[in-house]
Amino acid sequence: MSAALVVPGPRPRRSGRAGKLWTYLGMLLLVLFCLAPIYWMVVSAFRRASDIFAISLVPQPVSLDNFRTVFAAGQGFLRSLLNSFVVATATTVLTLVVAVSAGYALARLEFRFKRAFMIGVVSTSMFPTVALIVPMIQIFSGIGWINTYQAMILPSLSFVLPLSIWNLTTFFRQLPNELEQAAMVDGCTRGQAFRKIILPLSAPGIFSTAIIAFVTTWNEFLIPLSMTNQPSVQPATVVIARFSGGSDFAQPFGSQMAASVVVTIPIVVLVLAFQRRI
């Protein structure tokens, strides 16, 4: 008499509600961890100088004194915002011009030492800024570039460009070659196929790279601090660090928080404006 074959049934699935709950809880903790410093910055910006070290979650009372101090005539904060915008915009434009061309060439063309070139591009981003500041100061001092925009743009470009090339190379590789080949069969040259087919399709990668380059340059502190000593050309990050409260010990903290809120607004607007293209 043969034994009956027993086929094990499917294992009961665990309830997905517990897993989703832990996932949402982890996401919530991550969001709180990231937003807590920003929230405290905003709260501190609206406190009075006498209440700057208070630990209440809401400023009581709400004060605009810190913002009045920031935009006072002698601070030069509006000029520093303009300097930051010029440096960040110029760096972003130059980064996109070079990174798009280099990324497309690395993704589509085959040439000798291609892998070595890619490794070299990535390795240049590993050098710390502190190690390169002194040689750049010596070079720029010799050619008279100290206290100029280009003394901030070129060093920032050298740090932003490697990551931008790597990102766009990866993005261009994900686009199928058949798109360009079909366009070339229809009579387009490789350049026309790139402009009319590849470039519009790569808009999400280009906008993402542009935002990364702009935000990185906008927040840069060490390079402009080392390359400028005149308030007329210093960006907002350097001017914020040099706010002085005079005889009031707590005044610089409130002014710095208020200025930081103002500096953060363009970044938020930029991301919200281009989020659909990322």
C-alpha positions as CSV (number, residue, x, y, z in Angstrom):
1,M,0.0,0.0,0.0
2,S,1.6,3.2,-1.1
3,A,1.8,6.2,1.1
4,A,-0.2,9.2,0.1
5,L,1.8,12.0,-1.4
6,V,1.3,15.1,0.7
7,V,1.9,18.3,-1.2
8,P,2.6,21.2,1.2
9,G,0.2,24.1,0.7
10,P,1.3,27.7,0.3
11,R,2.6,29.4,3.4
12,P,0.3,31.9,4.9
13,R,1.3,35.4,3.9
14,R,2.2,37.8,6.6
15,S,0.0,40.8,6.9
16,G,1.4,43.7,4.9
17,R,-0.1,46.3,7.2
18,A,2.7,45.9,9.8
19,G,5.4,46.2,7.1
20,K,3.8,49.3,5.6
21,L,3.5,50.8,9.1
22,W,7.2,50.4,9.8
23,T,8.0,51.8,6.4
24,Y,5.9,54.9,6.9
25,L,7.3,55.3,10.4
26,G,10.8,55.1,9.1
27,M,10.0,57.6,6.4
28,L,8.5,59.9,9.0
29,L,11.5,59.7,11.2
30,L,13.8,60.4,8.2
31,V,11.7,63.5,7.2
32,L,11.7,64.8,10.8
33,F,15.5,64.3,11.0
34,C,16.1,66.3,7.8
35,L,13.5,69.0,8.5
36,A,14.2,69.6,12.2
37,P,17.3,71.9,11.6
38,I,15.4,73.9,9.0
39,Y,12.4,74.3,11.3
40,W,14.6,75.5,14.1
41,M,16.3,77.9,11.7
42,V,13.0,79.4,10.8
43,V,11.8,79.6,14.4
44,S,15.1,81.3,15.5
45,A,14.8,83.8,12.7
46,F,11.5,85.1,14.1
47,R,12.7,85.3,17.7
48,R,13.8,88.5,19.4
49,A,17.5,88.8,20.3
50,S,16.7,88.4,23.9
51,D,14.8,85.1,23.2
52,I,17.3,83.6,20.7
53,F,18.3,80.8,23.2
54,A,14.8,79.9,24.2
55,I,13.7,76.3,23.6
56,S,10.0,76.9,22.8
57,L,8.8,75.3,19.6
58,V,7.1,78.6,18.5
59,P,8.6,82.1,18.9
60,Q,6.8,84.1,21.5
61,P,6.4,86.8,20.5
62,V,7.0,86.8,16.7
63,S,9.6,89.4,15.8
64,L,11.0,90.7,12.4
65,D,13.9,92.5,14.0
66,N,16.4,89.9,12.6
67,F,15.2,90.5,9.1
68,R,15.4,94.2,9.5
69,T,19.0,93.8,10.6
70,V,19.8,91.6,7.6
71,F,18.5,94.0,5.1
72,A,20.0,97.1,6.7
73,A,21.9,99.3,4.4
74,G,25.3,98.6,5.9
75,Q,25.1,94.8,5.8
76,G,25.4,94.5,2.0
77,F,23.2,91.4,2.0
78,L,21.3,92.2,-1.2
79,R,24.6,92.7,-3.1
80,S,25.8,89.3,-1.7
81,L,22.7,87.6,-3.0
82,L,23.4,89.0,-6.4
83,N,26.9,87.8,-6.3
84,S,25.8,84.3,-5.3
85,F,23.3,84.2,-8.1
86,V,25.9,85.3,-10.7
87,V,28.5,82.8,-9.6
88,A,26.0,79.9,-9.2
89,T,24.3,80.6,-12.6
90,A,27.6,81.0,-14.5
91,T,29.0,77.8,-12.9
92,T,25.8,75.9,-13.8
93,V,25.7,77.0,-17.4
94,L,29.4,76.2,-17.9
95,T,28.9,72.8,-16.2
96,L,26.0,71.9,-18.5
97,V,27.8,72.9,-21.7
98,V,30.9,70.8,-20.8
99,A,29.1,67.9,-19.1
100,V,26.4,67.4,-21.8
101,S,29.1,67.2,-24.5
102,A,31.5,65.0,-22.5
103,G,28.7,62.8,-21.2
104,Y,27.3,62.2,-24.7
105,A,30.7,61.4,-26.1
106,L,31.6,59.0,-23.3
107,A,28.2,57.3,-23.6
108,R,28.2,56.9,-27.4
109,L,31.7,57.0,-28.8
110,E,34.4,54.4,-28.5
111,F,38.0,55.6,-28.2
112,R,41.2,54.5,-26.6
113,F,41.7,55.1,-22.8
114,K,38.0,55.7,-22.4
115,R,37.8,53.8,-19.1
116,A,41.0,55.5,-17.8
117,F,39.4,58.9,-18.7
118,M,36.3,58.0,-16.7
119,I,38.3,56.9,-13.7
120,G,40.3,60.2,-13.9
121,V,37.1,62.2,-14.0
122,V,35.8,60.5,-10.9
123,S,39.1,60.7,-9.1
124,T,39.4,64.4,-9.5
125,S,36.2,64.8,-7.3
126,M,37.9,63.0,-4.5
127,F,40.5,65.6,-3.7
128,P,39.5,67.7,-0.7
129,T,38.9,71.4,-1.2
130,V,41.2,72.4,1.6
131,A,44.2,70.7,-0.2
132,L,43.6,72.7,-3.4
133,I,42.8,76.1,-2.0
134,V,46.4,77.2,-1.4
135,P,47.7,76.4,-4.9
136,M,44.6,78.1,-6.4
137,I,45.2,81.2,-4.3
138,Q,48.8,81.4,-5.5
139,I,47.8,81.0,-9.2
140,F,45.0,83.5,-9.0
141,S,47.1,86.0,-7.1
142,G,49.7,85.8,-9.8
143,I,47.2,86.6,-12.6
144,G,45.3,89.2,-10.6
145,W,42.0,87.3,-10.2
146,I,41.5,87.6,-6.4
147,N,38.2,89.4,-5.7
148,T,36.7,88.5,-9.0
149,Y,33.9,86.3,-10.1
150,Q,36.1,84.0,-12.1
151,A,38.1,83.2,-9.0
152,M,35.0,81.6,-7.5
153,I,33.5,80.2,-10.7
154,L,36.5,78.1,-12.0
155,P,37.2,76.4,-8.7
156,S,33.6,75.6,-8.2
157,L,33.4,74.3,-11.8
158,S,36.3,71.9,-11.1
159,F,34.5,70.3,-8.2
160,V,31.0,70.2,-9.7
161,L,31.9,69.1,-13.3
162,P,33.2,65.5,-12.5
163,L,29.9,64.5,-10.8
164,S,27.9,66.2,-13.6
165,I,29.8,64.3,-16.3
166,W,29.3,61.0,-14.5
167,N,25.6,61.6,-14.0
168,L,24.9,62.6,-17.6
169,T,27.1,59.7,-19.0
170,T,25.0,57.2,-17.1
171,F,21.8,58.9,-18.3
172,F,22.8,59.0,-22.0
173,R,23.7,55.3,-21.8
174,Q,20.1,54.5,-20.8
175,L,18.8,56.0,-24.0
176,P,18.6,53.4,-26.8
177,N,20.9,53.8,-29.8
178,E,18.0,52.9,-32.1
179,L,16.6,56.4,-31.7
180,E,19.6,58.1,-33.2
181,Q,19.9,55.5,-35.9
182,A,16.3,55.9,-36.9
183,A,16.8,59.7,-37.1
184,M,20.0,59.3,-39.2
185,V,18.2,56.9,-41.5
186,D,15.6,59.7,-42.0
187,G,18.4,62.1,-43.1
188,C,19.6,63.6,-39.9
189,T,23.3,64.0,-39.1
190,R,24.6,62.8,-35.7
191,G,24.5,66.4,-34.5
192,Q,20.9,66.9,-35.7
193,A,19.9,63.6,-34.1
194,F,21.4,64.7,-30.8
195,R,19.7,68.1,-30.9
196,K,16.3,67.0,-32.0
197,I,16.0,63.6,-30.4
198,I,18.5,62.9,-27.6
199,L,18.6,66.4,-26.0
200,P,14.8,66.7,-25.5
201,L,14.6,63.1,-24.1
202,S,17.5,63.8,-21.7
203,A,15.8,66.9,-20.2
204,P,15.2,65.1,-16.8
205,G,18.9,64.2,-16.4
206,I,20.0,67.7,-17.5
207,F,17.6,69.5,-15.2
208,S,18.7,67.2,-12.3
209,T,22.3,67.9,-13.0
210,A,21.7,71.6,-13.3
211,I,19.9,71.7,-9.9
212,I,22.8,69.8,-8.2
213,A,25.4,72.1,-9.7
214,F,23.4,75.3,-8.8
215,V,22.7,74.2,-5.2
216,T,26.3,73.0,-4.7
217,T,27.7,76.3,-5.9
218,W,25.1,78.4,-4.1
219,N,26.0,76.8,-0.8
220,E,29.8,76.9,-1.3
221,F,31.7,78.6,1.5
222,L,35.4,77.8,1.6
223,I,36.2,78.8,-2.0
224,P,34.6,82.3,-1.9
225,L,36.0,82.8,1.6
226,S,39.5,82.1,0.4
227,M,39.3,84.0,-2.9
228,T,37.6,87.2,-1.8
229,N,38.2,89.8,0.9
230,Q,36.1,92.6,-0.4
231,P,32.4,92.6,0.6
232,S,31.4,93.9,-2.8
233,V,32.2,90.6,-4.5
234,Q,31.5,88.2,-1.6
235,P,28.5,85.8,-1.9
236,A,25.8,85.4,0.7
237,T,27.4,82.5,2.5
238,V,30.5,84.5,3.4
239,V,28.5,87.6,4.3
240,I,26.2,85.6,6.6
241,A,29.2,84.2,8.5
242,R,30.5,87.8,9.0
243,F,27.4,89.3,10.5
244,S,28.1,91.1,13.7
245,G,25.8,92.0,16.5
246,G,27.9,94.7,18.0
247,S,27.5,94.9,21.7
248,D,24.6,92.4,21.7
249,F,26.0,88.9,22.0
250,A,22.9,87.2,20.7
251,Q,22.2,89.5,17.7
252,P,24.5,87.7,15.2
253,F,22.7,84.3,15.7
254,G,19.3,85.8,15.0
255,S,20.6,87.7,12.0
256,Q,22.4,84.6,10.6
257,M,19.2,82.5,11.0
258,A,17.1,85.2,9.2
259,A,19.7,85.4,6.4
260,S,19.8,81.7,6.1
261,V,16.0,81.6,5.6
262,V,16.3,84.2,2.9
263,V,19.1,82.3,1.2
264,T,17.1,79.0,1.3
265,I,14.1,80.5,-0.5
266,P,15.7,80.6,-4.0
267,I,16.7,76.9,-3.7
268,V,13.2,75.9,-2.7
269,V,11.7,77.9,-5.5
270,L,14.1,76.4,-8.0
271,V,13.3,72.9,-7.0
272,L,9.5,73.5,-7.0
273,A,9.7,75.2,-10.4
274,F,11.5,72.4,-12.1
275,Q,10.3,69.4,-10.2
276,R,8.1,68.2,-13.1
277,R,11.2,68.1,-15.4
278,I,13.3,66.1,-13.0
